[in-house]
Amino acid sequence: MPAPPLADGGDHFSVSGFLHRHRTAIIEQWIVRLHTECGPLYSGRPVTELRRTISEAFEANYQVLVNGDYGPIDRFIDKITRLRLESGFLLSDVQKAFELFRSIAIPLLALDSPPDHFSEAVQRINCCLAYTIHRFSDHFQDMHQKKILEKRIRENERMATIGQITTSLSHEIRNPLSAVKLNLQVLQKNPLLQGNDRRRIAISVEEVMRLEQILNQLLNFAKPIQLNQDYFSINAVIADFTELLDVKFKEKNLSVTLACQSDIDPLPIDKEKLGQALINILLNAIDASQPDGAITIRTLGRAADRPMAKIIIDDEGCGLPVEIGADIFKPFVTTRSKGTGLGLTNARRIVEAHGGSLVAENRVPGGARFTLLLPYGEDHGQSADH
């Protein structure tokens, strides 16, 4: 239960008097330290905005410390949680912003209060801050989880709609496309075709076949992912599927290094689907790489701070385009002239279907890094013959 307010009145020290005397100093110092100590999102906020917010926080703290009224701080926490969550603030940064009140107020309190009142006032400030931090943290996490759930629901609805449209269009396109391909192949066999005419027909056949591949990708994208899992060594899976791209690597004279940890326990994976995800990521790395570049694939088993296996794919290419950024895994987002924008989307869907995650980031001094995290099964010590 909140402690009763310190008595005010007479010639005795009062918390209300202390807060009135130092209100401006506390707020101004709070703003300065928000700009310098609490992360880039705080340092980028206008001073006028921070002054309004900090003034409101100060008044809410005043009501707790002087009157034992937690209503204003509850309302402030609800408001600031929504604002900070929508703006992408880190939980730790906002917690630190709240804690600044204590680190600013207590040194002033030590100079301004009699010894017999100091410890009681500090205890009251600590109580107020503990209540604020715990309530805000719980509220922030609850709202964050709700936001993630709502995002997933919207994404599932969007994917279902895209899937229906894609399936319908693919079937409508496939039949006439097959007829075009068949007739072109008949024309290819005509001995009267010579020179440029034969070359044009060959190009047309190749493009029709590419369109068929795109249709297959679209149909795969529209289907829900169903896994056929067994325990496999991820090192062996990586080696097998990397070998399939050997010709592609040689076309650009790319060196490929496998730096795999040898003692990683087998994981419950769908070998073919995970292999397809790896191929999609590697094709992206090949496309981004300059001739004579390098691609490195590393694996790491679980560690004390990470109960999952990790696959890291690094390239030395142009990196992730700034204009795409976080949209790199969204459907139909691509910078490749002949890409569908579905390869990385499907790769992430496959990894997430395994209960893992896939993230992309730029490397310094250049290139991109794709990191896959894959969970162990319950029987993670099981041996595998794969």
C-alpha positions as CSV (number, residue, x, y, z in Angstrom):
1,M,0.0,0.0,0.0
2,P,1.2,3.6,-0.7
3,A,2.7,5.3,2.4
4,P,0.8,8.3,3.8
5,P,2.1,11.7,2.7
6,L,4.6,13.5,4.8
7,A,3.0,16.1,7.0
8,D,3.3,19.7,5.8
9,G,2.8,22.9,7.7
10,G,4.4,25.0,10.5
11,D,8.1,25.5,10.3
12,H,8.9,21.9,9.6
13,F,10.4,20.6,6.4
14,S,7.8,19.6,3.9
15,V,8.1,17.6,0.6
16,S,5.6,19.9,-1.0
17,G,7.7,22.9,-0.1
18,F,10.8,21.2,-1.4
19,L,9.2,20.3,-4.7
20,H,7.8,23.8,-5.2
21,R,11.2,25.4,-4.5
22,H,13.1,23.1,-6.9
23,R,10.4,22.5,-9.6
24,T,12.1,24.5,-12.3
25,A,15.6,23.2,-11.6
26,I,14.4,19.5,-11.5
27,I,12.5,19.9,-14.8
28,E,15.3,21.7,-16.7
29,Q,17.9,19.2,-15.5
30,W,15.6,16.3,-16.3
31,I,15.3,17.6,-19.9
32,V,19.0,18.0,-20.3
33,R,19.7,14.5,-19.1
34,L,17.0,13.0,-21.3
35,H,18.8,14.6,-24.3
36,T,22.2,13.3,-23.3
37,E,21.6,10.0,-21.4
38,C,18.5,8.2,-22.6
39,G,19.1,7.1,-26.2
40,P,18.8,8.6,-29.7
41,L,15.0,8.8,-29.7
42,Y,15.1,11.0,-26.7
43,S,18.0,13.2,-27.9
44,G,16.0,13.8,-31.1
45,R,12.8,15.1,-29.3
46,P,12.2,18.9,-29.3
47,V,12.8,20.6,-26.0
48,T,9.3,22.1,-26.0
49,E,7.8,18.7,-26.3
50,L,10.0,17.2,-23.5
51,R,9.2,20.2,-21.3
52,R,5.5,19.5,-21.6
53,T,5.9,15.8,-20.9
54,I,8.4,16.2,-18.0
55,S,6.1,18.9,-16.4
56,E,3.3,16.4,-16.5
57,A,5.5,13.7,-15.0
58,F,6.6,16.1,-12.3
59,E,3.1,17.0,-11.3
60,A,2.1,13.3,-11.2
61,N,5.0,12.5,-8.9
62,Y,4.0,15.5,-6.8
63,Q,0.5,14.1,-6.2
64,V,2.0,10.8,-5.1
65,L,4.6,12.2,-2.9
66,V,2.5,14.9,-1.2
67,N,-1.1,13.6,-1.3
68,G,-0.6,9.9,-1.8
69,D,-2.8,10.1,-4.9
70,Y,-1.7,7.6,-7.6
71,G,-4.4,8.5,-10.1
72,P,-2.4,11.1,-12.0
73,I,0.6,8.9,-12.3
74,D,-1.6,6.0,-13.5
75,R,-3.1,8.2,-16.2
76,F,0.4,9.5,-17.2
77,I,1.8,6.0,-17.5
78,D,-1.1,4.9,-19.7
79,K,-0.5,8.0,-22.0
80,I,3.3,7.8,-22.1
81,T,3.2,4.0,-22.8
82,R,1.1,4.4,-25.9
83,L,3.2,7.3,-27.1
84,R,6.5,5.7,-26.6
85,L,5.4,2.3,-28.0
86,E,4.1,3.9,-31.1
87,S,7.3,5.9,-31.6
88,G,9.5,2.8,-31.2
89,F,11.2,3.7,-27.9
90,L,13.0,0.9,-26.0
91,L,11.6,-0.2,-22.6
92,S,15.0,0.4,-21.0
93,D,15.2,3.9,-22.3
94,V,11.8,4.9,-20.9
95,Q,12.6,3.2,-17.6
96,K,15.8,5.2,-17.4
97,A,13.9,8.4,-18.1
98,F,11.6,7.8,-15.2
99,E,14.6,7.0,-12.9
100,L,16.2,10.4,-13.7
101,F,13.7,12.1,-11.3
102,R,15.3,10.2,-8.4
103,S,18.9,10.8,-9.4
104,I,18.1,14.6,-9.8
105,A,15.9,15.1,-6.7
106,I,17.9,13.2,-4.1
107,P,21.1,15.3,-4.3
108,L,19.0,18.5,-4.0
109,L,17.1,16.9,-1.1
110,A,20.3,16.2,0.7
111,L,21.2,19.9,0.6
112,D,17.7,21.1,1.5
113,S,16.3,18.8,4.2
114,P,17.1,18.2,7.8
115,P,18.8,14.8,8.5
116,D,15.7,13.5,10.4
117,H,13.5,14.1,7.3
118,F,16.0,13.1,4.6
119,S,15.7,9.3,4.9
120,E,11.9,9.4,5.1
121,A,11.7,11.6,2.0
122,V,14.1,9.4,0.1
123,Q,12.1,6.3,1.0
124,R,8.9,8.1,-0.3
125,I,10.7,8.9,-3.6
126,N,11.9,5.3,-4.0
127,C,8.4,4.0,-3.3
128,C,7.0,6.3,-5.9
129,L,9.6,5.3,-8.5
130,A,9.3,1.6,-7.8
131,Y,5.5,1.8,-8.4
132,T,6.0,3.8,-11.6
133,I,8.6,1.6,-13.1
134,H,6.8,-1.7,-12.3
135,R,3.4,-0.4,-13.5
136,F,4.9,1.1,-16.7
137,S,7.0,-2.0,-17.5
138,D,3.9,-4.3,-17.1
139,H,1.8,-1.9,-19.1
140,F,4.4,-1.5,-21.8
141,Q,4.9,-5.3,-22.2
142,D,1.1,-5.9,-22.2
143,M,0.6,-3.3,-24.9
144,H,3.6,-4.5,-26.9
145,Q,2.3,-8.1,-26.9
146,K,-1.2,-6.8,-27.9
147,K,0.4,-4.8,-30.7
148,I,2.3,-7.8,-32.0
149,L,-0.8,-10.0,-31.9
150,E,-2.8,-7.4,-33.8
151,K,0.0,-7.1,-36.4
152,R,0.0,-10.9,-36.8
153,I,-3.7,-11.0,-37.3
154,R,-3.6,-8.2,-39.9
155,E,-0.7,-9.9,-41.6
156,N,-2.5,-13.3,-41.7
157,E,-5.6,-11.7,-43.1
158,R,-3.5,-9.9,-45.7
159,M,-1.6,-13.1,-46.6
160,A,-4.9,-15.0,-46.9
161,T,-6.3,-12.4,-49.3
162,I,-3.0,-12.3,-51.3
163,G,-3.1,-16.1,-51.4
164,Q,-6.6,-16.3,-52.8
165,I,-5.9,-13.7,-55.5
166,T,-2.6,-15.3,-56.4
167,T,-4.0,-18.8,-56.7
168,S,-6.9,-17.6,-58.9
169,L,-4.6,-15.5,-61.2
170,S,-2.0,-18.3,-61.4
171,H,-4.5,-20.8,-62.6
172,E,-5.9,-18.3,-65.1
173,I,-2.5,-17.5,-66.5
174,R,-1.0,-21.0,-66.6
175,N,-3.3,-22.5,-69.3
176,P,-2.7,-19.8,-72.0
177,L,1.0,-19.7,-71.0
178,S,1.3,-23.4,-71.6
179,A,-0.3,-23.0,-75.0
180,V,2.2,-20.2,-75.9
181,K,5.1,-22.4,-74.7
182,L,3.9,-25.4,-76.7
183,N,3.5,-23.4,-79.9
184,L,6.9,-21.8,-79.5
185,Q,8.5,-25.2,-79.0
186,V,6.8,-26.4,-82.2
187,L,8.1,-23.4,-84.1
188,Q,11.6,-24.1,-82.7
189,K,11.6,-27.4,-84.6
190,N,10.9,-25.7,-87.9
191,P,14.1,-26.2,-90.0
192,L,13.3,-23.1,-92.1
193,L,13.9,-20.9,-89.0
194,Q,17.4,-19.4,-89.3
195,G,19.6,-16.7,-87.6
196,N,17.8,-14.1,-85.6
197,D,14.4,-15.7,-86.1
198,R,15.6,-18.9,-84.3
199,R,17.3,-16.8,-81.6
200,R,14.1,-14.8,-81.0
201,I,12.1,-18.0,-80.6
202,A,14.7,-19.4,-78.2
203,I,14.6,-16.2,-76.1
204,S,10.7,-16.4,-76.1
205,V,10.8,-20.0,-74.9
206,E,13.2,-19.0,-72.1
207,E,11.0,-16.1,-71.0
208,V,7.9,-18.3,-70.9
209,M,9.8,-20.8,-68.8
210,R,10.8,-18.0,-66.4
211,L,7.2,-16.9,-66.2
212,E,6.3,-20.5,-65.3
213,Q,8.8,-20.5,-62.5
214,I,7.4,-17.2,-61.2
215,L,3.9,-18.8,-61.2
216,N,5.2,-21.7,-59.2
217,Q,6.8,-19.3,-56.7
218,L,3.4,-17.5,-56.4
219,L,1.6,-20.7,-55.9
220,N,4.0,-21.9,-53.2
221,F,3.7,-18.5,-51.6
222,A,-0.1,-18.9,-51.5
223,K,0.0,-22.3,-49.8
224,P,0.4,-22.6,-46.0
225,I,3.7,-24.1,-45.0
226,Q,3.5,-27.7,-43.8
227,L,6.7,-29.2,-42.4
228,N,7.9,-32.8,-42.6
229,Q,10.4,-32.6,-39.8
230,D,13.1,-35.0,-38.7
231,Y,16.4,-34.6,-36.8
232,F,19.2,-33.4,-39.1
233,S,22.7,-31.8,-38.7
234,I,22.3,-28.2,-40.0
235,N,26.0,-28.4,-41.0
236,A,25.2,-31.2,-43.4
237,V,22.1,-29.5,-44.8
238,I,24.1,-26.3,-45.4
239,A,26.8,-28.2,-47.2
240,D,24.3,-30.1,-49.4
241,F,22.4,-27.1,-50.5
242,T,25.4,-24.8,-50.9
243,E,26.8,-27.4,-53.3
244,L,23.7,-27.0,-55.5
245,L,24.7,-23.4,-56.2
246,D,28.2,-24.2,-57.1
247,V,27.7,-23.1,-60.8
248,K,26.2,-19.8,-59.6
249,F,29.2,-19.1,-57.4
250,K,31.6,-19.9,-60.2
251,E,29.8,-17.5,-62.6
252,K,31.0,-14.6,-60.4
253,N,34.1,-16.3,-59.1
254,L,32.9,-16.0,-55.5
255,S,34.7,-17.8,-52.7
256,V,32.4,-19.5,-50.3
257,T,33.6,-20.3,-46.8
258,L,31.8,-22.7,-44.4
259,A,32.8,-22.0,-40.8
260,C,30.6,-24.5,-39.0
261,Q,30.8,-25.4,-35.3
262,S,31.3,-29.2,-35.2
263,D,29.4,-30.2,-32.1
264,I,26.0,-28.8,-32.8
265,D,23.2,-31.2,-31.8
266,P,20.8,-32.3,-34.5
267,L,17.7,-30.1,-35.0
268,P,14.1,-31.0,-35.9
269,I,13.8,-29.5,-39.3
270,D,12.2,-30.0,-42.7
271,K,15.4,-30.5,-44.7
272,E,14.0,-29.6,-48.1
273,K,12.2,-26.5,-47.0
274,L,15.0,-25.2,-44.8
275,G,17.3,-25.9,-47.8
276,Q,15.1,-23.8,-50.0
277,A,15.2,-21.0,-47.5
278,L,19.0,-21.2,-47.5
279,I,19.1,-21.2,-51.3
280,N,16.8,-18.1,-51.5
281,I,19.1,-16.2,-49.1
282,L,22.3,-17.3,-50.9
283,L,20.8,-16.3,-54.3
284,N,20.2,-12.9,-52.8
285,A,23.8,-12.8,-51.6
286,I,25.1,-13.9,-55.0
287,D,23.0,-11.3,-56.8
288,A,24.3,-8.5,-54.4
289,S,28.0,-9.6,-54.7
290,Q,30.6,-8.2,-57.0
291,P,32.8,-10.6,-59.0
292,D,35.6,-12.1,-57.0
293,G,33.8,-11.4,-53.7
294,A,33.3,-13.7,-50.7
295,I,30.4,-15.3,-48.9
296,T,30.8,-16.8,-45.5
297,I,28.4,-19.2,-43.8
298,R,28.8,-19.8,-40.1
299,T,26.9,-22.0,-37.6
300,L,26.8,-21.8,-33.8
301,G,25.2,-24.1,-31.3
302,R,23.2,-22.9,-28.4
303,A,24.9,-20.8,-25.7
304,A,24.0,-19.8,-22.1
305,D,22.3,-16.6,-23.4
306,R,20.8,-18.3,-26.6
307,P,18.9,-21.6,-26.4
308,M,18.9,-21.9,-30.2
309,A,21.2,-22.8,-33.0
310,K,22.4,-19.9,-35.3
311,I,23.2,-19.7,-38.9
312,I,24.9,-16.5,-40.1
313,I,25.3,-15.7,-43.8
314,D,27.6,-12.8,-44.7
315,D,28.4,-11.3,-48.1
316,E,30.6,-8.4,-49.3
317,G,28.0,-7.0,-51.6
318,C,26.2,-3.7,-51.8
319,G,24.2,-4.2,-48.6
320,L,20.5,-3.7,-47.9
321,P,19.0,-0.8,-49.9
322,V,18.1,2.1,-47.6
323,E,14.9,2.7,-49.4
324,I,13.7,-0.9,-48.7
325,G,15.1,-1.3,-45.1
326,A,12.8,-3.2,-42.9
327,D,10.5,-4.1,-45.9
328,I,13.1,-6.6,-47.3
329,F,11.0,-9.6,-46.2
330,K,7.7,-8.2,-47.4
331,P,6.1,-9.9,-50.4
332,F,6.9,-8.5,-53.9
333,V,9.6,-6.1,-52.5
334,T,12.8,-6.5,-54.6
335,T,15.5,-4.4,-56.3
336,R,16.4,-7.3,-58.8
337,S,15.3,-6.7,-62.4
338,K,14.1,-10.2,-62.7
339,G,13.1,-10.9,-59.2
340,T,9.6,-11.6,-57.8
341,G,10.3,-10.3,-54.3
342,L,9.1,-13.6,-52.9
343,G,12.4,-15.4,-52.2
344,L,13.3,-13.7,-48.9
345,T,9.6,-13.7,-47.9
346,N,9.3,-17.4,-48.3
347,A,12.7,-17.9,-46.5
348,R,11.4,-16.1,-43.4
349,R,8.1,-17.9,-43.6
350,I,9.9,-21.3,-43.6
351,V,12.2,-20.3,-40.7
352,E,9.3,-19.0,-38.6
353,A,7.3,-22.2,-39.4
354,H,10.2,-24.0,-37.6
355,G,9.7,-21.7,-34.6
356,G,12.8,-19.7,-35.4
357,S,13.5,-16.2,-36.7
358,L,15.3,-14.6,-39.7
359,V,16.7,-11.1,-39.6
360,A,18.8,-9.0,-42.0
361,E,21.2,-6.2,-41.4
362,N,24.0,-4.3,-43.0
363,R,27.6,-5.0,-42.2
364,V,30.6,-2.7,-41.6
365,P,32.4,-1.8,-43.8
366,G,30.0,-3.3,-46.4
367,G,27.8,-6.2,-47.3
368,A,24.7,-7.8,-45.7
369,R,24.2,-10.3,-42.9
370,F,21.3,-12.7,-42.6
371,T,20.9,-14.5,-39.3
372,L,18.7,-17.5,-38.8
373,L,17.8,-18.8,-35.3
374,L,16.4,-22.3,-35.1
375,P,15.1,-24.0,-31.9
376,Y,16.2,-27.4,-30.6
377,G,13.6,-30.1,-30.2
378,E,12.7,-31.5,-26.8
379,D,15.0,-34.5,-27.5
380,H,17.9,-32.2,-28.5
381,G,20.5,-34.8,-27.5
382,Q,19.2,-37.3,-30.1
383,S,21.7,-38.6,-32.5
384,A,21.2,-38.3,-36.2
385,D,22.4,-40.4,-39.1
386,H,21.8,-37.6,-41.6
